[in-house]
Amino acid sequence: MGVPTRTAELFLFAVYVTFSVPIVYSDITRFRVPDRFSLGGIACALLFRAVIIPASLSQAVVGVMLVPAVFALAAAVTHGGLGFGDVKLAAFLAAALGPGRAATAVFAASIVCVVFFVVDKCARRERASRFLPFAPFITLGAIGAYGAACAGWIA
C-alpha cells in the first residue's frame, strides 16, 4: 500500500518550503539564489515523485521544462531584472508543486511583487530600487497556491 497522494503532496510542499528558507534569505541579502538549494530541491522533488508518486512524475518533468522556459524568456527580456537563479527556482517550484500550481504561484507572486513595488515607490516618495529579490514573492505565491489547492479552489 502506497503513501496517499495528499500526504505525498504535503511532504513535497514541506520540502519546497524547507529549501526556500535559505533561498529567500540569500536572495534578500545578496540577490543570489544558490544552486545547491534550487537544483538540489529539483533533484529531491523529482526523485520523491519517481519513487512515491510515479503517476505524477511525467507532469512534473514537463513543468520543470515549461515553467522555467517562461522565466528564461522573461530573464532575457528584462536584461538582468530577473536572474537565472529565479529561473532555476521556478523549475524547483514546478517539480515540487506541479506545473498548474506553479503557474498559479508565479501569477500570484508577480501580482504581489508589482503591488509591493508600487507601494514601496509611493511610500519612499523617491525612486524605488529597480531590483527586488523575487524568491520571497515566489515562495509566498507557492504558499498561496498550495493553500488554494487544499481549499479546493484550484486543482
C-alpha distance (Angstrom), angle and dihedral (degrees) to the residues before:
residue distance angle dihedral
M1 . . .
G2 3.80 . .
V3 3.74 132.8 .
P4 3.82 112.6 -81.4
T5 3.80 110.8 -102.7
R6 3.80 93.8 -123.9
T7 3.81 90.7 54.3
A8 3.79 91.2 47.4
E9 3.81 91.2 49.8
L10 3.81 89.8 49.8
F11 3.79 89.3 52.2
L12 3.82 91.3 50.7
F13 3.80 90.0 49.5
A14 3.82 89.6 50.7
V15 3.82 89.1 51.0
Y16 3.80 89.6 51.1
V17 3.81 93.2 49.9
T18 3.81 92.0 45.3
F19 3.80 92.8 52.4
S20 3.82 90.2 42.1
V21 3.81 94.8 62.6
P22 3.83 95.6 71.6
I23 3.81 90.6 35.2
V24 3.80 92.2 55.8
Y25 3.80 92.2 44.1
S26 3.79 91.8 50.6
D27 3.79 93.3 45.8
I28 3.81 92.5 50.0
T29 3.80 95.0 46.0
R30 3.83 102.0 34.8
F31 3.82 107.4 10.4
R32 3.81 87.6 -118.8
V33 3.80 131.5 122.3
P34 3.82 106.4 -155.2
D35 3.80 113.7 -129.5
R36 3.79 92.0 -142.9
F37 3.80 89.1 67.7
S38 3.80 101.4 36.8
L39 3.81 96.8 40.8
G40 3.81 91.3 36.8
G41 3.79 88.9 51.8
I42 3.80 91.6 51.0
A43 3.81 90.3 51.7
C44 3.82 92.7 47.5
A45 3.79 94.0 46.9
L46 3.81 95.3 47.0
L47 3.81 92.7 44.3
F48 3.80 90.6 49.6
R49 3.80 90.7 49.2
A50 3.82 91.3 48.0
V51 3.80 92.9 51.9
I52 3.82 104.7 31.9
I53 3.82 107.1 25.1
P54 3.82 106.0 17.3
A55 3.80 93.0 165.6
S56 3.81 89.0 70.0
L57 3.81 96.5 46.8
S58 3.81 98.5 88.9
Q59 3.79 92.2 49.9
A60 3.82 90.5 49.2
V61 3.82 91.7 49.4
V62 3.81 90.4 51.8
G63 3.81 88.5 49.4
V64 3.80 91.3 49.4
M65 3.80 87.9 57.2
L66 3.83 100.6 39.8
V67 3.81 105.4 39.1
P68 3.82 95.1 52.1
A69 3.82 89.9 44.2
V70 3.80 88.7 63.9
F71 3.82 89.3 46.8
A72 3.82 91.3 48.7
L73 3.79 89.6 53.4
A74 3.81 90.0 49.9
A75 3.82 90.1 47.7
A76 3.79 90.4 53.2
V77 3.80 92.5 47.9
T78 3.83 95.8 46.6
H79 3.83 94.0 50.2
G80 3.78 95.6 -137.3
G81 3.80 99.4 -20.6
L82 3.78 88.7 108.1
G83 3.77 115.2 34.1
F84 3.78 131.3 -149.7
G85 3.79 89.4 -111.3
D86 3.81 85.3 68.0
V87 3.81 88.9 49.1
K88 3.82 90.6 55.7
L89 3.80 90.4 44.4
A90 3.82 88.4 54.8
A91 3.81 88.8 53.6
F92 3.81 89.5 51.6
L93 3.80 89.5 48.9
A94 3.82 90.7 53.0
A95 3.81 91.9 46.7
A96 3.80 92.7 50.6
L97 3.81 102.2 37.7
G98 3.79 102.9 21.8
P99 3.80 126.6 -113.6
G100 3.81 97.6 -76.6
R101 3.78 95.7 52.2
A102 3.81 89.9 40.2
A103 3.81 90.4 55.8
T104 3.82 90.0 49.2
A105 3.81 90.3 48.3
V106 3.81 92.9 49.8
F107 3.80 91.7 48.0
A108 3.82 91.4 50.2
A109 3.81 91.3 44.3
S110 3.78 91.4 52.5
I111 3.80 93.1 51.0
V112 3.82 93.4 47.0
C113 3.81 91.0 46.8
V114 3.82 92.5 52.1
V115 3.82 91.5 47.5
F116 3.82 90.5 48.5
F117 3.81 91.4 49.1
V118 3.83 93.1 50.2
V119 3.81 93.1 46.4
D120 3.81 90.9 46.5
K121 3.79 91.4 49.6
C122 3.81 92.7 48.7
A123 3.81 94.4 44.2
R124 3.78 94.0 51.3
R125 3.81 93.3 43.6
E126 3.74 87.2 -147.5
R127 3.73 136.5 78.8
A128 3.78 108.7 -54.3
S129 3.76 118.5 -138.5
R130 3.78 111.6 -80.3
F131 3.78 90.7 -139.8
L132 3.77 127.3 60.7
P133 3.78 124.5 178.8
F134 3.81 103.1 -109.7
A135 3.83 99.2 -165.6
P136 3.83 93.5 80.7
F137 3.79 90.1 53.4
I138 3.81 92.3 47.2
T139 3.80 89.6 51.2
L140 3.81 91.9 48.8
G141 3.80 88.4 49.0
A142 3.80 90.4 50.4
I143 3.81 91.5 51.4
G144 3.80 89.6 49.3
A145 3.80 93.5 46.8
Y146 3.79 92.3 48.9
G147 3.81 90.8 47.4
A148 3.81 90.5 49.1
A149 3.82 90.0 50.5
C150 3.81 91.4 50.1
A151 3.81 89.8 49.8
G152 3.80 89.5 51.2
W153 3.81 94.7 -116.1
I154 3.80 93.1 121.4
A155 3.80 133.4 20.3
